[in-house]
């Protein structure tokens, strides 16, 4: 067994917020706590991501696909050329390999998901351009 | 996108409890809600599992390994030949391929984890014998 135990925390979240996500690939304040780093045994990277209201990642793809498990709040998910979808606590999102997409919080809610990147032997993530304010606010 | 939306529920859990787990492989009452069924795109099966106090699965192995994300309660984890480990909300457990193990609730706490089975092209689970009451109560 290889076990990670959380640090003490005072709020009701499952995990501590972790580290600030890199500004090159995120807009607004986003916190990432790595739960399972990538390796060639599990081929599966798992992280907990907290987006403050209005925060989101850049457009990007995953060569091995991605699974999002929404654990708190209300957020947005969009695939290139399709409308923004509102996603909520209890939702699961499956993103096919190489589909261009982004995800993040809605404007008025903090938003938390567990991100599972399987098949990492094919690669983990390919970052693309920033999601503009115009794209972010283009909600039906 | 392939999205699963939870049904309405009245408690504070992230997911509905789902279906009762098969009695052949579990002792006590256990609920399984499949979040991502196995397929050959993601090669990654994800399920939410709720164990009532005292409930546990049989000894078993995963040919592709397993990752457990503990989201609620206090539970037990044991690998064959090693002591029982107490695991709690916020812990992550990584189980190597082919390691004989079991997991479940502690005697006095409901216990919930997300189970991630990666590398399912190698197989998902091999069930073994039941965890006896003597084994379950052999806690230091």
Boltz contact constraints between the chains, C-beta under 6 A:
constraints:
  - contact:
      token1: [A, 1]
      token2: [B, 79]
      max_distance: 6.0
  - contact:
      token1: [A, 1]
      token2: [B, 93]
      max_distance: 6.0
  - contact:
      token1: [A, 2]
      token2: [B, 94]
      max_distance: 6.0
  - contact:
      token1: [A, 3]
      token2: [B, 93]
      max_distance: 6.0
  - contact:
      token1: [A, 4]
      token2: [B, 92]
      max_distance: 6.0
  - contact:
      token1: [A, 5]
      token2: [B, 91]
      max_distance: 6.0
  - contact:
      token1: [A, 6]
      token2: [B, 90]
      max_distance: 6.0
  - contact:
      token1: [A, 14]
      token2: [B, 71]
      max_distance: 6.0
  - contact:
      token1: [A, 14]
      token2: [B, 90]
      max_distance: 6.0
  - contact:
      token1: [A, 15]
      token2: [B, 90]
      max_distance: 6.0
  - contact:
      token1: [A, 35]
      token2: [B, 92]
      max_distance: 6.0
  - contact:
      token1: [A, 36]
      token2: [B, 67]
      max_distance: 6.0
  - contact:
      token1: [A, 42]
      token2: [B, 65]
      max_distance: 6.0
  - contact:
      token1: [A, 42]
      token2: [B, 118]
      max_distance: 6.0
  - contact:
      token1: [A, 43]
      token2: [B, 118]
      max_distance: 6.0
  - contact:
      token1: [A, 43]
      token2: [B, 119]
      max_distance: 6.0
  - contact:
      token1: [A, 44]
      token2: [B, 118]
      max_distance: 6.0
  - contact:
      token1: [A, 65]
      token2: [B, 42]
      max_distance: 6.0
  - contact:
      token1: [A, 67]
      token2: [B, 36]
      max_distance: 6.0
  - contact:
      token1: [A, 71]
      token2: [B, 14]
      max_distance: 6.0
  - contact:
      token1: [A, 79]
      token2: [B, 1]
      max_distance: 6.0
  - contact:
      token1: [A, 90]
      token2: [B, 6]
      max_distance: 6.0
  - contact:
      token1: [A, 90]
      token2: [B, 14]
      max_distance: 6.0
  - contact:
      token1: [A, 90]
      token2: [B, 15]
      max_distance: 6.0
  - contact:
      token1: [A, 91]
      token2: [B, 5]
      max_distance: 6.0
  - contact:
      token1: [A, 92]
      token2: [B, 4]
      max_distance: 6.0
  - contact:
      token1: [A, 92]
      token2: [B, 35]
      max_distance: 6.0
  - contact:
      token1: [A, 93]
      token2: [B, 1]
      max_distance: 6.0
  - contact:
      token1: [A, 93]
      token2: [B, 3]
      max_distance: 6.0
  - contact:
      token1: [A, 94]
      token2: [B, 2]
      max_distance: 6.0
  - contact:
      token1: [A, 118]
      token2: [B, 42]
      max_distance: 6.0
  - contact:
      token1: [A, 118]
      token2: [B, 43]
      max_distance: 6.0
  - contact:
      token1: [A, 118]
      token2: [B, 44]
      max_distance: 6.0
  - contact:
      token1: [A, 118]
      token2: [B, 118]
      max_distance: 6.0
  - contact:
      token1: [A, 119]
      token2: [B, 43]
      max_distance: 6.0
